[in-house]
Amino acid sequence: MEDNLFSGIGNGTQIDNKALQTVQKSFMQVQDILDQNRLLINEINQNHESKIPDNLTRNVGLIRELNNNIRRVVDLYADLSTNFTTRSMDASSEGESSGILRSTGGKGNQKRIRSG
C-alpha cells in the first residue's frame, strides 16, 4: 500500500527514504488531528442541540481547540511543502552541477547536453 501511495510522486524522480518518512510522519500527524477534530465537531454539535447553557459555554473552548487543530494541520502541510521545495531545489542544483538528470523514468541516468 505504501509503495502505491507514493509511486506517482515527482514524475518518476527518486524519493529518498528520509523524505518518505517525513511525508508518512506528517500524514499520520494530520490524520490524528483530523480524527480528533471529528470527535470535537460531534461534541460541539451535541452540545449545540442540547441548548443547555453549560454545554453551550463549553463549546467556546471546543471551538478554540478545533481552530488550533486546523492551524496545526495547515502548518504541517506548509512544512511539507517547504521541505519538498527545498529538496527539489537541492536535487535540481545537484543534477545541474554534476551534469546528470536523476530520473527513474525507464531510461536510466542520462547526461545533460550543455551548450557552449
C-alpha positions in Angstrom: 0.0 0.0 0.0 2.8 2.5 0.9 4.6 1.8 -2.3 1.5 2.6 -4.3 0.8 5.7 -2.3 4.0 7.4 -3.4 4.7 5.7 -6.7 3.5 8.6 -8.8 5.2 11.4 -7.0 7.7 13.5 -8.9 7.1 12.0 -12.3 9.5 9.2 -11.7 12.0 11.2 -9.7 13.6 9.1 -7.0 12.4 9.8 -3.4 14.8 9.1 -0.7 13.8 7.2 2.5 14.1 10.3 4.7 11.7 12.3 2.5 9.3 9.3 2.5 9.5 9.0 6.3 8.9 12.7 6.7 5.8 12.5 4.5 4.4 9.5 6.3 5.0 11.0 9.7 3.3 14.3 8.7 0.3 12.4 7.2 0.0 10.3 10.3 0.0 13.5 12.4 -2.6 15.2 10.2 -4.8 12.1 10.3 -4.6 12.0 14.1 -5.6 15.7 14.3 -8.4 15.2 11.8 -9.7 12.2 13.8 -9.6 14.4 16.9 -11.5 17.2 15.0 -14.2 14.7 14.1 -14.8 14.0 17.8 -14.7 17.7 18.7 -17.2 18.5 15.9 -19.6 15.7 17.1 -19.4 17.0 20.7 -19.9 20.6 19.6 -23.0 19.5 17.6 -24.4 17.6 20.5 -23.8 20.5 22.9 -25.5 22.9 20.5 -28.5 20.7 20.0 -28.9 20.2 23.8 -29.2 24.0 24.2 -28.0 23.6 27.8 -26.2 26.7 28.9 -23.2 24.9 30.4 -22.8 22.8 27.2 -23.1 26.0 25.0 -20.4 27.6 27.2 -18.2 24.6 26.8 -18.5 24.9 23.0 -16.4 28.1 23.1 -13.4 26.1 24.4 -14.1 23.2 22.0 -14.3 25.6 19.0 -11.0 27.2 20.0 -9.4 23.8 20.2 -10.8 22.9 16.8 -9.4 26.1 15.3 -6.0 25.4 16.9 -6.1 21.9 15.4 -6.9 23.3 11.9 -3.9 25.7 12.3 -1.7 22.8 13.2 -2.8 20.9 10.0 -2.1 24.0 7.9 1.3 24.3 9.5 2.1 20.6 8.8 1.2 20.9 5.2 3.2 24.2 4.9 6.2 22.5 6.4 5.8 19.6 4.0 5.6 22.0 1.1 8.7 23.9 2.2 10.6 20.7 2.7 9.8 19.4 -0.7 10.5 22.7 -2.4 13.9 22.8 -0.7 14.7 19.2 -1.5 13.6 19.7 -5.1 15.8 22.7 -5.5 18.7 20.9 -3.9 18.2 17.9 -6.2 17.9 20.2 -9.1 21.2 22.0 -8.3 22.9 18.7 -7.7 21.8 17.5 -11.1 22.9 20.7 -12.8 26.3 20.7 -11.1 27.0 17.0 -12.0 25.5 17.2 -15.5 23.3 14.2 -14.8 19.5 14.1 -14.8 18.2 12.0 -11.9 15.3 10.0 -13.1 13.8 6.5 -13.0 11.5 7.1 -15.9 12.7 3.9 -17.6 15.7 5.4 -19.3 18.2 5.3 -16.5 20.6 8.2 -16.0 21.2 10.4 -18.9 23.9 13.0 -19.4 22.7 16.5 -20.0 23.8 18.1 -23.2 25.4 21.5 -22.4 25.5 24.2 -25.0 28.6 26.5 -25.3 
